[in-house]
Amino acid sequence: MTSAAYRAEPVGRAELLARLDRVLSTGGRALLTGPPGVGKTEVALSAAARAEARGETVLWLAALPADRGIPGAAAAALIASVAAAAPPAQGPGREGDVLADLPGPQRAAVAMLCREAPMPDGGWDPVALRLALARILRALAARGPALLVLDGVQCIDPASADLLRFALRLAPPELRAVAVDTPAAYGTGGDPSDGRAAPRATVEPLWEPSEADVLNVPPLQADEIAELLIHHRLPARMAGRIHKASGGNPRLALAVGRSLADARTPVHHAESLSLSGRARDLARALLGAVPPDVRATLLLAALALRPSASLIRRAGRPTAEADLAAAERASLIRLTEDGTVAFSAGVLPSTLVHDACWTERSSGHAALAGVVDDPVEAVRHRALATDVPDEELAAEVSAAAETARRRGNSTLAAELALLAAESTPGLHGPQRIARLVDAAEEAARAARADLAMRAATDLLARDASPADRVRARLAVLDTAGQGLTDLDEIYVHAMEDSEGDTALRAAVQLRLAVKYVLADGDPVRSRAAAVESAALAASVDDRGTAAKALTVQARMDRVLGSPDAERVLAEARALERAARPLGIRNAAQILTIRHAMFDDRLIEARDQLGALLPLVERRGSVEDAIELFRTLAEVEARQGHCAAALAHAGRSLALTLEAGLSPGPAWYALALAETAGGSFARAASYARRSAQASEEEGDHVFLSRSLYALGRVQLLCGDVATALETLRRVQAGERAQATVDPSMLRWHEELAEALVAVDALEEAEALLADVRPVADRLGRTTVLLGCDRARAVHLAASGCPDEAASLLTEVAERYGAAGLPLERGRALITLARVERRRRRRSAAASALQAAAAVFERAGATPWLALATESPTPPAEPVPTARGGALSALTDAELRLARLVGQGASNQEAAAKLYLSVKTVEARLTRIYQKLDVRSRAQLATALNS
């Protein structure tokens, strides 16, 4: 095989590939195993690519199910691949040809196997063929290390398996082998349309594998599924839900992702996973690995809320334990010690229920209703066992929903509330509408957009009052999360129906205020809607809505640089204390903490978050917990508590993906935490994911934030041109959103430094001149420190290194006093670079040592690498005949001078430095003036003398 046949290294398999390399190095044999679609072949392909890159010969044999019925098919294919991979080693003759060098009887047997010679009545000589294959593999290995990959060993025909078994037993250590096997429990195919499992005989292994030789290829984690989706240009924002649906199986995850993307399913409607096509077919194929009786048992497990072996047995499946054990061997479920059943992929129970007829579902629910030990579950099963509306049953289901709500099971409460509405007879119209409103609002509390939409759709098709229609539509909006695009029609109808109802109009205006900032990126319009909402709510003494509206107003006031932001926030906080809201997300309390974080009052912010944490963990919603951990991660990262930042950001992401919410904000927090104490490469990866998810959602706020995080990392890594492009996108986005307060996203200092690096000194100076007065007026002292650091970089590039060093020394001290260790360390690194330009090597070393000490105490791993890496020694002053010196050049000028001195044209230098030709010409003029040279030849002499 050639490298063109291989794909890029599969997502999430780096550790497995490293282990595979170790196994092959020590034992020479490895067996990759796992369920269909988990990525075994992808791992083998990567191992083969690595071997080929090392100069090894790679043989690839891929057996198909049809091969098993053709004697010698696999062996013939292998010999053909040997002929292609190992041409004659010497000259144009036949000497050295591994096939031509075979003894006559062996060559004849190979010819018969490959149908190149007639087959005698007695068939081929099995001994000669065994010896021939062994000799071929030995000859191949004699030429150098070789890797044999046997993909689909379960499909190898018995005759070929016997030949391979013998040949591998005699093969030298230079020939290593990887076998890819789907165990018998999974079957080998069959027709997924009829769900029948294909029978498969047990295959004797090609070698006796030790425990160390067998490598199980596990499912991917949720975060790895997100990376896989991005790699295949599928919506990353659905990563959590797709992981749940696929159980981490890459093939199934991609099928689910494509199914949802092709259907253009909004992320907030994808909870129910109404899949079709390839995803359903793959699920059916996986389920087809077990007999119909086992699938009947699994259907009961799919219908139950808390399935267990004993429950299913009592519901009429006496062989439940044996059936579930068979399903577990096929990796369809997981069984705990107490017999609890958990499906390995969410699409499996969904497909079982989807493909079952009404009679099967009804009888299953009826059987479960009689054996469950929870009255709430019993009522649910009774309601699902009938399709005849019944008011008495609907009332029981409604009471069960209330019980579930009191227990804190919001998801079950939402499902039961909708079931109660759908069980209400049409003759009870007003009662059904009231229950539909309750169901929509219950779904909103549970963040179940699919249920909210179902309830709202049913209600809007009926003769409901304007107030009920507004409440249903508001519930749908409240489940949209970050994705508020494509919902304009709902807002328009809600505004129309709320006419004349002050309380409802206040609620609609509040949702519009959120939409205007998130989806439209318009804080001015958002503030106006929030002001109107607050006034309307206050007029009817709706303290809860008024507090929320004032919170949005305070947030927009902060964005717009209004001095009233803190006063308005204090009003919202007072109303909130009186109203006692259930959650903290988007509440005045959490915004107060974030304002403290923006102001770098980090101890205050951290203390308040610490006080909230136990309350949220006990009683808060999952969205509250996500918000809290995300904010904690940002605070800890800013404080230089790197390990804590990483832990909190990881927890926020895990909860986000588990809940199936948009991961954009959590990825942003993780990008900040990784920048502080993890890895710049991972930080950039998470920032890119956050940017993609935010663009998919139409979330302008987090798009700017994630691009800022990405541009900052790019700048720190020295990728100036890309950083400049990214940070200009942030600048454009923030200006489009009319953002004034520079403390909420500190991109100005980063962009200024990037501009200096490409010698755009005037633009950098203008940028800093614009932001400094605003920061000074608003009292953003640490923003001014960031501007001072960027100003020092500008001074150094402008030929004023003494002033730059003095300013950086002061900035570093003030950052330390402000409790911002990472910023202090960054200022010290910048100081060291300036001191090196001043030829003060001792001072530069001292600054780097101080920075390294700061980063080591904080656990800031990537920053420590910046402080301890060996810098490229700066060029020594090179006097020319007229007294010029290289030390007079800025870093940007020195880079250009070296390129031109090496013979680059102006156009070539412009392309390499991402500059215009005009900029290169102007910069060269300054270089010539500083070095007092008049030609490229003199410049080259000055550089090399």
Disulfide bonds with the S-S distance in Angstrom:
none
